[in-house]
Amino acid sequence: MKLATLRNHRRDGQLVVVSRDLQRMRALPECPTLQEALDQWDRMRPALQRVADELEARQGPFEAFHPEACAAPLPRAYQWLDASAYLNHVELVRRARGADTPDELRRDPLMYQGGSDDFLGAHDPIEAADEAFGIDLEAEVVVITGDVPLGCSAEAALGAVRLVGLANDVTLRHLVPPEIAKGFGFLQSKPATALSPVLATPDELGPHWRGGKLHLPLVSTLNGGRLGAPNAGVDMDFDFGRLIAHAARTRRLVAGTIVGSGTVSNRDPAAGVSCLAERRVREQLGGASTLTPFLRHGDRVRIEVRDPDGHSVFGAIAQTVRIGGVPA
């Protein structure tokens, strides 16, 4: 099944079940928010699945689904943990700032705890105070977990994955080096993250979800031009089971924890990129004298996954950059 959250007068919005083709939806009154569904997953899933089945059969009442009316599926979450599961991206970006890749990063996932109080809807603008901050998109795959016990194994951790979706984890590149130099992690360089309008259960993804990875291309475009379409299941050095187990090594995780893959990246240059920093590094290594600029006011970013038949799986993240509160 597929789930989304509509905006309403409440901070956590209204949970709706969405048809496979993203055309129809229906709310379940006894489960008003996604967090409530996650908190009571075993009890609520049969009812949610029944609605999903009826939507597919066009049985019972339904409304048209409009992704632009969606908030983030979890407008605020108990926890947001973002990793760097694609070491090719790690190596390239670290090389750009003159840093080596320590051997321990090849054995143990790199992960940080981000701000989870304000997730953006898929059509909300990317807001920044200044273009000089070096605004960049980062196209990622994310999962939402149920409760995960302390010390959970990677295999058991995969069983805690409730939903799969996409994120644009915006980074202010020029603010990263001074924050890293302080040795205490990201804060100002990581503004609000946008989530795809729809999340899907792993079984909804069929053969495209296996081994704790999403095996489909993640397409990113800028102002209509393609940046890249790396396959999210290729060159992912740490699958989601390992990422979740890493996070739960010394503490339990609560239902509604969001775990990100980090920027999706393939070693094959023909796959393109999922962020501008990686494109700039590739240009620099290729001897280019002029590098692709970071995002500017009015730029349009789109992130989407389509199945082999061309159908959008999670709906698109489609955002416009807005600088200094100026209408885009």
Sequence and secondary structure as in RCSB ss.txt:
>XXXX:A:sequence
MKLATLRNHRRDGQLVVVSRDLQRMRALPECPTLQEALDQWDRMRPALQRVADELEARQGPFEAFHPEACAAPLP
RAYQWLDASAYLNHVELVRRARGADTPDELRRDPLMYQGGSDDFLGAHDPIEAADEAFGIDLEAEVVVITGDVPL
GCSAEAALGAVRLVGLANDVTLRHLVPPEIAKGFGFLQSKPATALSPVLATPDELGPHWRGGKLHLPLVSTLNGG
RLGAPNAGVDMDFDFGRLIAHAARTRRLVAGTIVGSGTVSNRDPAAGVSCLAERRVREQLGGASTLTPFLRHGDR
VRIEVRDPDGHSVFGAIAQTVRIGGVPA
>XXXX:A:secstr
 EEEEE  SSTT EEEEE TTSSEEEE TT  SHHHHHHTHHHHHHHHHHHHHHHHTT S  EE  GGGB  SSS
S SEEEEE   HHHHHHHHHHTT    THHHHS  EEE   S  B TTS EEES GGGTEE  EEEEEEE  B T
T  HHHHHTTEEEEEEEE  EEGGGHHHHHHTTS  STT    EE S EE GGGGGGGEETTEE SBEEEEETTE
EEE  BTTSS SS HHHHHHHHTSSS B TTEEEE  S   SSGGGB SSHHHHHHHHHHTT SS    B TT E
EEEEEB TTS BSS  EEEEEEETT   
